[in-house]
Amino acid sequence: MKGTLKLAIILFIVCGLAAGALGFVNAATKDRIAEYARIAKLEALKKVFPEADEFKETDSGKAWDAVKGGSSIGSVHLVATQGYSGPIEAVFGMRADGTLTGVRVLLQTETAGLGAKIVGDKFLGQFAGRLRSEVALTKDDAANGRIDAIAAATISSRAVTKAIRAAADAAGGGN
């Protein structure tokens, strides 16, 4: 009994020290991590709407006006959806006429080698220059869809495509 109590006390102390160390590291790095996330998001905004000089937030963390020379030339939107393995977050740019300027995935937990290919230029490059009415998988909408799904990753491809289409439709603009 004495040995068990001694082991329990030692385990309690070790766990307390580990928890304290983790708490300290979290407190020391949370601001730096938040700043890196902000910079990564800004870089993604610039990638999806490269002709914009600046981005003015219109909906807290969800939408930005893309501005060039003081005038709005379109918008950038953050979309979040559920993929095959977990959440997916992406940003996309859209001109006033409904033409997409680009898409970047910010967060994904899809299966490596399959659904994780949604971050690649082969998939994301299909969105640039498309009207929002064309943002559908060809296998889902043969008449209008212009986006090819990733082989063996239809669920991930469909999740990104549907989320972008829904957000683009909600944002309005041309087609």
N, C-alpha and C positions, 0 to 999 in steps of 0.2 A: 504494500500500500504506500509506504514511504517513497519507494522508487517511482511509482506512477505519479504521485503528487509532485515530486521533484521534476520529472519529465514534463508534466503539464505546465509548471511554472516557467521552466526554460523555454518551452514552445510558445507560451504566452508572451514572454519577453522578446523573443526573436521575432514573432509576428508583429508586435508593437513597434519594434525598431524598423522593420521592413515597411510597415504602413506609414510610419513617420517619415522615412526616407522618400517614399513615393509621393507623399503629400508635399514635401519640400520641393522635390523635382518638378512636380506639377505647378506649384505656385511660382517657381523660378522661371518656368518656360512657357506658361500659358500665353503671355503677351506676345512673345516671339512667334509662337505657333500661329496665333491669330493674325499677326502681321504678314507672315508667309502666306496664309490662306487668302488674305486680302490682295496681296501682290499676284498670286496665282490666278485669282478671279479677274483682276484687271488685265492681265496678260491674255486670258481667254477672251475677254471682251474685245480686245484689240485684234485677236486672231479671227474672230467671227465677223468683225466689221472693220477691216483694215483701213478704209478710207476716212474713218472718223478721227477727229482731232481729240475729242474728249467725250466722256459719257456722264450724263446727268441722271442720277437716280430718280425714278418716278414712282416706284413702288418698292418699299423697303426691302432691298436684297433680292427682288424678283424681276424688276424691269428697269431699263435705262434708256434714255433718249440718246441716240448716236448723233453727235453734233460735229459739223464741219464749218469753219468760218463763221461761227455764231448761229448757224441755222440747223435745225433738225433735218437729218437725211434718212432717218429710219429709227429702229429700236432694237434693243437686245433684250432677250427674255431668258430667265432661268426656269427650267422645267425639272420636276422630280417625278419619278415613276417607279414602279416595282418591276424589276427584271426577273429573270429565271432564278437567280441565286440571291438577289437582294436589291436594295435601292440603287437607282441610277439617277444622277444629276447631270444635266447638260445645259449649255447655253447656246442660243442661236440668234443670228442677226437677221433682220427683215427690213427691206426698204418699204416705203409707203405704198408701192404698188403690189405688195405681197410677195415679192421675189426674195428668197432667202439668200443671204450673203455667206453663210457658213455655219457650221455646228462644231462644238467641242464638248467632249464628255469630261466632266470635272471629277466625278465619283462613280465608281462601279465596283461590284463584287461578283461579277459574272465568272463562269467557269474558265479557267486559264486554257488558252488554245482554242476555245470555241466562242462563247459569248463575249469574252474579253476582247475579241477582235472589233467590237463596236467602237473602240478608241482609235482604230487605224484609219489612215487616209483613204484606203480603198472603199470603206463603208461611208465614212463621214463626207468624203469628197463628192458623193452623189447628190448632196443636198444643195450645194452652192449653185445659184442660178435657176433653181426650180421655183415655180409658182407654188404657193401653199396648196393649191388644188391638186398638184402633182405629188405631194408628200404623202405617199402611201406605198406599201410594198406592192410590187407587180403581181405577186401571187394572191394578194387580197383584193386588188382592184385593177384588173387587166386593162380596162379602158383608160384609166387616168393615172394609175400608180407608175412612178418612174424610179423607185428605189428597189434595188435588188437586195434580198436578205442575205445574210451570211450563212453559208452552207452549214447545216447542223446547229444553227443558233437562231432559228426563226423567232423564238419567244423574245430573246434579247433585241433582235432587229425590230420586231413589231412594237415592243415597248417604247423604244426610242422614237420610232417613226410616229406612232399614235400620240405620244406626249407632245412632240413638236407640232404635229398637225392640229391638235386640240388647242394648244396655246396660240398658235398662229391664227386660227379661226377666231379665238376669243379676242385677240389683239386687233383684228380688223385689217383694213388696208385693201388693196386691189383683190385679185383672184386668190 
